[in-house]
Amino acid sequence: MKAHDGMYIGGEWRPAAGPDTIAVVNPVDEQVIAHVPAGTAEDVDAAVRAARAALPGWAATPPAERAALIGALRDVLVARKDEIAETVTAELGSPLPFSQAVHAGVPIAVAGSYAELAASYAFEEKIGNSTVLLEPVGVVGAITPWNYPLHQIVAKAAPALAAGCTVVLKPAEDTPLVAQLFAEAVQEAGLPAGVFNLVTGLGPVAGQALAEHEGVDLVSFTGSTAVGKQIGATAGAAIKPVALELGGKSANVILPSADLAKAVNVGVANVMSNSGQTCSAWTRMLVHADRYDEAVELAAAAAAKYADRIGPVVNAKQRDRVRGYIEKGVAEGARLVAGGTETPYEQGYFVSPTVFADVTPEMTIAQEEIFGPVLSILKYADEDEALAVANGTVYGLAGAVWAGDEAEAVAFARRMDTGQVDINGGRFNPQAPFGGYKQSGVGRELGPHGLGEYLQTKSLQF
């Protein structure tokens, strides 16, 4: 795979400050496919300085012009859609059709939504005798994960740019190639030098340097709750705002009146998507006691169909982590009805699609985020118990409710402590706010709410 040996800073590819590199490994065959620079604090400092230098001009650029440039960026991503998909497949291991539809298709849709929004957004309003101005917060330090590598970049960079902010991106070390491709697209689209900057590197080095840099005005991070807490503490000490999109343990609540077969099949597909590496995956399926055995049988059969459909997890560490959770589920008394720790492949970081029955709310696999293709099925006696179980974790990112009557499902969803709920399989909306309650994060991404994260408020009194 093509890889740059430098950083994208100030509108050009510059040599890295240090000699160290990071190997990019294909999770399917465990072969090294490229090397990228391991950025240092010196690289981060150069990128932040470039972003600060570009900030006044970009913030003063009329929103319509910013919108046109984001639209041009979107068009470049469209033209390079196949290359994007192939790159993500190589460094993440995602099957190519999924990479084409999701890893390339969704970021294109999100970029397009912000091109439209930047042109129409009300950056000022009248309130009584005041004019309220919404202004860019400044330089944004964006730290993104590997599971949806381009989507997470676009979900931060597009609204930040639309708001008039400049950006320094530190992508995940496992998937840096598509981040370099995005930087190429920024350059090709004609965005001004320094408006977007890229530093590849390790989280504890480059990521920490970016989060701590005094020239960064806001840190936007997507990743684990543990790292999010550290970044939040660092930003808090500097009185610096953060946007944190963290972990999840989402509940898929199937009420007795639901179409059980549809709810189970869609629920299993949701968990297996992207090899289970989705923070919003419905990894806990809640089923009424009267229909529980039927649901377990349906879920086991559905999971078996994914044995040769899903790709590997991202790396050996993640594979071993997921297998460790499967072993813990068995040890704590859950019943394994599909999958397990064995796979039919001798090579690659594969985990079998796995389903547990007889899971109780206090079990580790019902409380902690596994981030792999593992589903836990829990039984409930009535709606009050279902609600208590659904809300009974430290997370609150997403969820689903199924019922024969939509109003019944909506009434239940309104009582769930979570940031997003799909009703009877509702479709993904790239303009709806996405983010969590509790330890699933702070702030929202996507749509107008996502743009608002990168704005600060000034009022003028007359």
C-alpha angles and dihedrals in degrees: 000000000000114000135174118233093210144048127268102237130155094358097307141077108257130186114263118254093236137039100236122111139192121230115228110214129200105230092210098062101010091236124144108246101176147348127231130188119273100228124222135205086267091059091048091050091052091050093048091049090052091049092050092049091052095044102085094051095044094045089052093049109109112256091241090059092047088050092052092052092048087050089052089051090052090052091053090051089052091051091050097041095119092049090049092052094047091049094051091046090053098048101031101031094232115155109260097243090054091047090052095048101037114013092046103021100051097050089050090053092047093048089050092050091055093047087058095041095049089058095050105031117119103236090178137028141178119246111178108300092347135090109210116207124200107207133180114273091223132240113013122208106206120194114184136189133234102240098079097010103175096033091055091048093051093042088061105029098045097055092039091053091044089054092053096256126134121229141220111190127201106185127197113282092231094059109030098132097075088047089057088048089053090052089052089052091051089053093045092049090058102243111166118268114272096017090106124025132179130206118177118203149105122311097236090051113029096019093050092046090053094048092049098042112120090214092064113091099189133016119212113191134176118188143072123356091235093058091040090059090053093049091046091052092048093049092044091057088057094042087242123150120241137196111207126187105183142161133326144196099189125193124226102202115198110193119207094256094055128111092259099196093051094044093050096044094048090044093054091047090052092054095045094047112114088006089292092299096130122114092210096048116136094240095162116063113195116200132177114253093243092061100029100105092048091050092051091052092049093047094049091051092047093049092052089062090062096057092102098024105067127071129229126281115260103267146350093269092055092046091053091045093054092046089051090057091049090053090048091051091055092045092052093053106264115144116241109220100165136018124352136178097313124086132187091236125089093195134044134041096283127159121190118243100263134198127187125197129190090041116162124207095250096054117111093240089056095049109036130064109250099181095208139089095290125128126191119201117205130188126226133187101208142355094270090057091045090053093048091052094044091052094038101101135074089250133081110170108123144337147166138234127198126193139149089242118051093212090057091053093047092050090055093044091054089063095050117105096225139106100236133022127186114215115214091336098318115193125255112266114202091201098050116099114261123198144096150269123226114357093351091088153273124277134007138270132209131035125018092328090056091051090050091062089070097049133084127201131242125175127204117201121209 
